[in-house]
Amino acid sequence: EQTDDGSGADVGTAEAAEVSYDVTFTYTITVKAVDIDAAVNEASKQWNSRQRFAAELLIDTGLTG
């Protein structure tokens, strides 16, 4: 138990917080025509945009490194 004597000095010790989390993206792609190249390209674009979002989220929240 820690008490504050009013001196303004820090009481106790600081511990680094460990933050861990999983980011899962689930999405459905509907393809009207049978066009494998277009389907793969669309899936790739959506995946890449989500990867960028996740990377930016990590940078913005300072959780990298």
C-alpha distances in whole Angstrom, upper triangle without the diagonal:
4,7,10,13,16,17,17,16,14,10,9,12,14,16,19,20,22,25,28,30,34,36,39,43,45,49,52,55,58,62,65,67,67,66,64,64,63,60,59,59,57,54,54,53,51,49,49,48,45,44,44,42,39,39,39,36,34,35,35,31,31,30,33,32
4,7,10,12,14,14,12,10,7,7,10,12,15,18,19,22,25,28,31,34,37,40,43,46,49,53,55,59,62,65,67,67,66,64,64,63,60,59,58,57,54,53,53,51,49,48,47,44,43,43,41,39,39,38,35,34,34,33,30,29,29,32,31
4,6,9,11,12,11,10,7,9,13,15,18,21,22,25,27,31,33,37,39,42,45,48,51,55,58,61,64,67,70,70,69,67,66,65,63,61,61,59,57,56,55,53,51,51,49,47,46,45,43,41,41,40,37,36,36,35,32,31,31,34,34
4,5,8,8,8,8,7,10,13,15,18,21,22,26,28,32,34,38,40,43,46,49,52,55,58,61,64,67,70,70,69,67,66,65,63,61,61,59,57,56,55,53,51,50,49,46,46,45,43,41,40,39,37,35,35,34,31,30,31,34,34
4,6,8,8,10,9,12,16,18,21,24,26,29,31,35,38,41,43,47,49,52,55,59,62,65,68,71,73,74,72,70,70,68,66,65,64,62,60,59,58,56,54,54,52,50,49,48,46,44,44,42,40,38,38,37,34,33,34,37,36
4,5,8,10,10,14,17,18,22,25,26,30,32,35,38,41,43,46,49,52,55,58,61,64,67,70,73,73,72,70,69,67,65,64,63,61,59,58,57,55,54,53,51,49,48,47,45,43,43,41,39,38,37,36,33,32,34,36,36
4,5,9,10,14,16,18,22,24,26,30,32,36,38,42,44,47,50,53,55,59,62,65,68,71,73,74,72,70,69,68,66,64,63,62,60,59,57,55,54,53,51,49,48,47,45,43,43,41,39,38,37,35,33,32,33,36,35
4,6,9,12,15,16,19,22,23,27,29,33,35,39,40,44,46,50,52,56,58,62,64,67,70,70,69,67,65,64,62,61,60,58,56,55,54,52,50,49,48,46,45,43,41,40,39,38,35,34,33,32,29,28,30,32,32
4,6,10,12,13,17,19,22,25,27,31,34,38,39,43,46,49,52,55,58,61,64,67,69,69,68,66,65,63,62,60,59,57,56,54,53,51,50,48,47,45,44,43,41,39,38,37,35,33,32,31,29,27,29,31,30
4,7,8,9,13,16,18,22,24,28,30,34,36,40,42,46,48,52,55,58,61,64,66,66,65,63,61,60,58,57,56,54,52,51,50,48,46,45,44,42,41,40,38,36,35,34,32,30,30,29,26,25,25,28,27
4,7,9,13,16,18,21,24,27,30,34,36,40,42,46,49,52,55,58,61,65,67,67,65,63,62,61,59,57,57,55,53,52,51,49,47,46,45,43,42,41,39,37,36,35,33,31,31,30,27,26,26,29,28
4,7,10,13,15,19,22,25,28,32,34,38,41,44,47,51,53,57,60,63,65,65,64,61,60,59,57,55,55,54,51,50,50,48,45,45,44,41,40,40,38,35,35,34,32,30,30,30,26,25,25,27,26
4,6,10,12,16,19,22,25,29,32,35,38,41,45,48,51,54,57,61,63,62,61,58,57,57,54,52,52,51,48,47,47,45,43,42,41,39,37,37,35,33,32,32,29,27,27,27,24,22,22,24,23
4,7,9,13,15,19,22,26,28,32,35,38,41,45,47,51,54,57,59,59,57,55,54,53,51,49,48,47,45,44,43,41,39,38,37,35,33,33,31,29,28,28,26,23,23,23,20,18,18,20,19
4,6,9,12,16,19,23,25,29,32,35,38,42,45,48,51,54,56,56,54,52,51,50,48,46,46,45,42,41,41,39,36,36,35,32,31,31,29,26,26,26,24,21,22,22,19,17,16,18,17
4,6,10,13,16,20,22,26,29,32,35,39,41,45,48,51,53,52,51,48,47,47,45,43,42,41,39,37,37,35,33,32,32,29,27,27,26,23,22,23,20,17,18,19,15,13,12,14,13
4,6,10,13,17,19,23,26,29,32,36,38,42,45,48,50,50,48,46,45,44,42,40,40,39,36,35,35,33,30,30,29,26,25,25,24,21,20,21,18,16,17,17,14,12,11,13,13
4,7,10,14,16,20,23,26,30,33,36,39,42,46,47,47,45,43,42,42,39,37,37,36,33,32,32,30,28,27,27,24,22,23,22,18,18,19,17,14,16,17,13,12,9,12,12
4,7,10,13,16,20,23,26,30,32,36,39,42,44,44,42,40,39,38,36,34,34,33,30,29,29,27,24,24,24,21,19,20,18,15,15,16,14,11,14,14,11,11,8,10,11
4,7,10,13,17,20,23,27,29,33,36,39,41,40,39,37,36,36,33,31,31,30,27,26,27,24,22,22,22,19,17,19,17,13,14,16,13,11,14,15,12,12,9,11,12
4,7,10,13,16,20,23,26,29,32,36,38,37,36,34,34,33,30,28,29,27,24,24,24,21,19,20,19,16,15,17,15,11,13,15,12,11,14,15,12,13,10,12,14
4,6,10,13,16,20,23,26,29,32,34,34,33,30,30,29,27,25,25,24,21,21,21,18,16,17,17,13,13,15,14,10,13,15,12,11,15,16,14,16,13,14,16
4,7,10,13,17,19,23,26,29,31,31,30,28,27,26,24,22,22,21,18,18,18,15,13,14,14,10,10,12,11,8,11,13,10,11,14,15,14,16,13,14,17
4,7,10,14,16,20,23,26,28,28,27,25,25,24,21,20,21,19,15,16,17,13,11,14,13,10,11,13,12,10,13,15,13,14,18,18,17,19,17,18,20
4,7,10,13,16,19,23,25,25,24,22,22,21,18,17,18,15,12,13,14,10,9,11,11,8,10,12,11,10,13,15,14,15,18,19,19,21,19,20,23
4,7,10,13,17,20,22,22,22,20,21,19,16,16,17,14,12,14,14,11,10,13,13,10,13,15,14,14,17,19,17,19,22,22,22,25,23,23,26
4,7,10,13,16,19,19,19,18,18,16,13,14,15,12,9,12,12,9,9,13,12,11,13,16,15,15,18,20,19,21,24,24,24,27,25,26,29
4,6,10,13,15,16,16,15,17,15,11,13,14,11,9,13,13,10,11,15,15,13,16,19,18,19,22,23,23,25,27,27,28,31,29,29,32
4,6,10,12,13,12,12,13,11,8,10,11,8,7,11,11,9,11,14,14,14,17,19,19,20,23,24,24,26,28,29,30,32,31,31,34
4,6,9,11,11,12,14,11,8,12,13,10,10,14,14,13,15,18,18,18,21,22,22,24,26,27,27,30,32,32,33,36,34,34,37
4,6,7,8,9,11,9,7,10,12,10,11,14,14,14,16,19,19,20,22,24,24,26,28,29,30,32,34,34,36,38,37,36,39
4,7,8,11,13,11,10,13,14,13,14,17,18,17,20,22,22,23,26,27,27,29,31,32,33,35,37,37,39,41,40,40,43
4,6,9,11,9,9,13,14,13,15,18,18,19,21,23,24,25,27,28,29,31,33,34,35,37,39,39,41,43,42,41,44
4,6,9,9,8,11,13,13,14,17,18,19,20,23,24,25,26,28,29,31,33,34,35,37,39,40,41,43,42,41,43
4,6,5,6,9,10,11,12,14,16,17,18,20,21,23,24,26,27,29,30,32,33,35,36,38,39,41,40,39,41
4,5,5,6,8,10,10,12,14,15,16,18,20,21,22,24,26,27,28,30,31,33,34,36,37,39,37,36,38
4,5,5,6,9,10,10,12,14,15,16,18,20,21,22,24,26,27,28,30,32,33,34,36,37,36,35,37
4,5,5,6,9,10,10,12,14,15,17,18,20,21,23,24,26,27,29,30,32,33,35,36,35,34,36
4,5,5,6,9,10,11,12,14,16,17,18,20,21,23,24,26,27,29,30,31,33,35,33,33,35
4,5,5,6,9,10,10,12,14,15,16,18,20,21,22,24,26,27,28,30,32,33,31,30,32
4,5,5,6,9,10,10,12,14,15,16,18,20,21,22,24,26,27,28,30,32,31,29,31
4,5,5,6,9,10,11,12,14,15,17,18,20,21,23,25,26,27,29,30,30,29,31
4,5,5,6,9,10,11,12,14,15,17,18,20,21,23,24,26,27,29,27,26,29
4,5,5,6,9,10,10,12,14,15,16,18,20,21,22,24,26,27,26,24,27
4,5,5,6,9,10,11,12,14,15,16,18,20,21,22,24,26,25,24,27
4,6,5,6,9,10,11,12,14,15,16,19,20,21,23,24,24,23,26
4,6,5,6,9,10,11,12,14,15,17,19,20,21,23,21,20,23
4,5,5,6,9,10,10,12,14,15,17,18,20,21,20,19,21
4,5,5,6,9,10,11,12,14,15,16,18,20,20,19,22
4,5,5,6,9,10,10,12,14,15,16,18,17,17,20
4,5,5,6,9,10,11,12,14,15,17,15,14,17
4,5,5,6,8,10,11,12,14,15,15,14,17
4,5,5,6,9,10,10,12,14,14,14,17
4,5,5,6,9,10,11,12,11,11,15
4,5,5,6,9,10,11,10,9,12
4,5,5,6,8,10,10,10,13
4,5,5,6,8,9,10,13
4,6,5,6,5,6,10
4,6,5,6,6,10
4,6,8,9,13
4,6,8,12
4,6,8
4,7
4
